[in-house]
């Protein structure tokens, strides 16, 4: 896919909006999603006069599919995310950026559109994909750890270091 670079400062200063679609194959990061998905994006530039910040406000939307980590069958992941990026040129400016903005560090005038959208996609997708409990083909009992039927069973067990505490008491009592 041909690269598509944008100038975030120019976009923000002019208050322009761009929108479009990027195929999942446009992103260079590793992912477990099935190919063929399309990421819909919108980026609108602006200037926050109160805080003196050039910004990009964006949205990404997609319907992705990937393996459920319980049953390994395909599960749907719906992405619908809004983000607010403050344009900065160095780490000092980044530290001064108001908290409602995520920093977009610009070292050159142009930035690859896929890198902006890809970073936001990574941030808003789940680390571990799973079906909802009632939709997964693996029975709930098969993936739960421990015995959930006996509450308080752990409280009834002897603490593993109780014997060491007894030895310590004997030692301090002997002195």
Buried (B, 14 or more C-beta within 10 A) or exposed (E): EEEEEBBBBEBBBEEEBBEEEBEBEBBEEEBEBEEEBBBBBBBBBBBBEEEEBBBBBBBBBBEBBBBBBBBEEEBEBEBEBEBBBBBBEEEEBBEEBEEEBBBBBBEEEBBBBBBBBBBBBEEBBEEEBBBEEEEBEBEEEEEEEEEEEEEEEEEEEEEEEEEEEEEEEEEEEEE
